[in-house]
Amino acid sequence: MTRGGRLDAGRIWSRLMPMTALMLIVWSQPELAEAEFTYTQLTATTEGDSHHPSMTADGTRIAFSSSDDLVPGGNPDGNFEIFLWTQGTGFTQLTNTAGGGNRTPVISADGTRIVFSSSSNPMGTNADGNGEIFLWTSPSTITQLTNSTSGGNSTPSINADGTRIAFYSDRDLVPGDNPDGNFEIFLWTDGTLTQLTTSTGGNNFEPSISADGTRIAFYSSRNLTGENADGNFEIFLWTDGALTQLTDTTVKTNFSPSISADGTRIAFASANDLVPGGNKDENFEIFRWTEGTPFTQLTDTTEGDDWDAFITAIANGARIAVASVRDLVPGGNVDGNTEIFLLQEYHTLTITIAGTGAGTVTGPGIICPADCTKAFPAGTPVALSATAALGSVFSGFSGDPDCTDGTLTMQAETHCIATFAPAVGPDLTGTWSPASQIWSKGRYTLRSAVRVVNQGTTTAAASRLRIFLSDDAVLDSGDALLKDSKIKKRKPGRGKTKELKVKLSVGVSAAGKYLFAVVDALHSVTEISEANNTPMTGPIP
């Protein structure tokens, strides 16, 4: 490939992923377009060559092609073989061949199938060493899906359940449909082959299929829809037979598309300035197409290439793996070797407290008004809880549409507003004076006082006050009732002090015990808050 020029057929093997040593380095990339991304460097190698990472839906398994001897002794000849990395386990070598090469693996969503292209003879069915499409099925079965002579079949992509495989080929696989031997897009469906493109001259490359198999992204230099008369390499989308051209550029190349599980997002590499002003130096950068919205530029580098975007099934395109020679995590790739990086999309949630009342909003990593912003991986569900302060009520959430019920999914930068208002109505509560007991004439007399106050905004009707003595700091049905008295109606801000003077039974001491005042004991007053109706004091000295 030449920068800014056309791609030739040799480009088919160039998805790169050195993975001799697995490492984890994280760096936060400054915000590009509407989202923030972090780069995680997964590999750090100085020798060998590893290609084309592909990840399962849960991100725990990665299939790739490598000429390294990753399982010591398994690949001493340095042939390109298919490997599987499993989180917590490490590397497994799936093919073992001599000569040719096994490349461009793509793993199914559940990790039980891996489709790849090979010019080797892994099953003894490809003696001529032509490039064919193979399917690995867990735990160890390999099936050859195409069988042709000369030319090549390459870069397959598998849907979630393994029933559909898209690839490109210059062979006449559906007899009579490709007599000129042009590179066309084909679809294998449970053993049946269908040719999806028909063109002359130029080429159609690198299909990427959605989870349900109804959408396929690829790049082409042909005028497939009447919008590419100049023959530039553009990104196209096939949807159940209908073709759409997604990019429309001149001279500079768009290539290596990879589609999300739901088919609504496509990551690809381009040397064009698709987000005006974002790629003025026309370096190869990673971009994302999202259905119904403008392009998003995901990388911003100078010199070198960020090649081979590959969206995994995680979070519908919020996580993207790329191969790059750049030092995207500063200091992690100073030798400029081709390494694999993960781009994780984040969105920030911002909470604002509004209104003339007071309260707090809590959620994962959020305690507002103290801490009101938090960045979440795209697609994260977030539940918010609002608690009004004393004398206030929570009026509701507003702001962005997803905020209204306090339960949201982080698909974009989100701003939620929690409104609190002053409470209206009566609100009875009580406060204790210090309690003491005096020894006189062979027994104790317990003394204290509780002041009942209406701290609400309207008059409280008459109510009852009951005082209990408890052995512990928990009020329950076994505690002794010491006093039951009437509290007359109280205007806002007005209170009444009730004295407590009780002679305890002979041999009974209140030391170490607790006093509870139950304000509005009969629940005859509808109050702003019922949470402050049982003030306690103790332990009693």
C-alpha positions, 0 to 999 in steps of 0.5 A: 500500500502507498499512502494516499494511493490504491491498495493492491491484493497484497494488502489482504494479509496486513492486519497486524497484531504482535502478541509475544508478550501480553501486557496492559497499559492504559492511557486516556486519549483527549476527547475526539468528537462527542466521546472520550476514548482510552487506549490500552496496549495489549502487546509489546513485541520486538520480533515475529509477526502477529496479525488480525485480532478478533474478539468474542462478545465478552472480550475473554478470547482473542483469535489471531494469526502469528509467526511467533512460537507463542506456545513453546515448541509448537511453531518452531518453523515460524509459519503463520498459524492460528492462535487463541488467547483465553483470559486467565489461561493464555495461548492455544495454537489451533493450526500446525502447518508447514509452508503457506500460511493461516491468516485473517481469523475471525471468531464468533461471538460465543468463541466456538467457531473461528473462520480463517483463510489459508494457503496451507494444507491443515486438513490434507484437502488443499494440496495445491496450496491455493488460498481457501476459507476454513472453519475451526469449530471447538474443540478441534474440528477444521472444515474446508469451506471453499475449494478452488484452483489459482486465484484466492479466497480471503479475509472471511468474517463470521456472524454470531451463530456461525451460519453465515460467512462473508469473504472476498474471492477472484474465483468463479465460485457461483459458476458463471457469475464471476467469469472475469476473475474480479475480486468480489464479495461472497456469502456462505450460508450453511453451505450455499454460496452467493455472490453479492457484488458483480463488477469489472475492473477494480476490486471489492475487499475485506467484508465484515458481517453483523451478528445476525448476518444481514449487514456486511461492510466492505471497501471497493474501488468500483462504482457500485451505486453510481456514486464512485465514478472516480474509482476511489476506495470507498466504504460500502454497506450491503443490507439484505441485498441493498448497497449503500456507499458510506464515504465519498472522497477523492484520491485518499484511501478508505479501507479495512471496515469492521462492523459492530454486532448490531450493524449500526456502527462501522470502524475503518481506516482512512487518510481523508479529513472526514471530520473537517479539520481533524485530519489535516495532515492526511495521516491514516487514522481510525474513523467510525460511521454511526447510522444517522450521525456524522463520522467520528475520528477516533485517533489523532496521530502524526506519521505512521499508520493506525491500521485495521480497525476491528469492532468487537461485539462488546457494547455494539462498537464501543470497544475497538481493536486496532493495529498500529506502529504509533506510540499511542500509550506514551512510552509503550511502543517507543520502538515503533513495532506494530502492536495491538491497541484497544480503544474503549469509548467513554461518556461522561455523566454530569449531575446538576442540583437545581431548585430552592430545596436541598438534597443529594444524588447518588449513583456509581461513583457519584455523590452530588453535590460533592462529586457530580461527574463520572465517566462510564464505558459506553453502554453502561447502565446507571441508576441514580437515587435522589434523597431530599434534605430535611425540609425539602422534597425531590421534584424529579429528574430532568435534562437529557431524555434518558434521565427522567426516571433516574435509570439511564444507559450511557450512549452519549455525554449525558446531563441530568438535573435533579430538582429539589423544592422546599417541603410544604406541610407540618413536620414534628420532631423532638430533641432530648435534654440530658437524662439522669437518675437520682437514688432516693428512698431505696429506688431510682427516679429517672429525669429528663425532658423532650421538646416537641417542635413543628419545624414544618411550614403549616400548623400541625394538628394535636398529637400524642407523645409516648416515651419508652425505656429500652435496654438497647438502642433499638425501639421494639414492642418489649420496651417499657412505656413510661409516659403518654401525653397530649401535644396540642396543635402547634404552629410552624416553629412553635414547640412544647417541652414535656418533662419526664420524672418517673420513679423506677421499680425497686431494684431497677436502674436505668444505667446503660439504657436508652430513652425513646420519644415517639412523636405523633405516636398515633400517626394523626398528622400527615408530615413532611417527614416521618423519619425524624419522629423517634429521637433517642438519648442514651446510654443513660449514666 
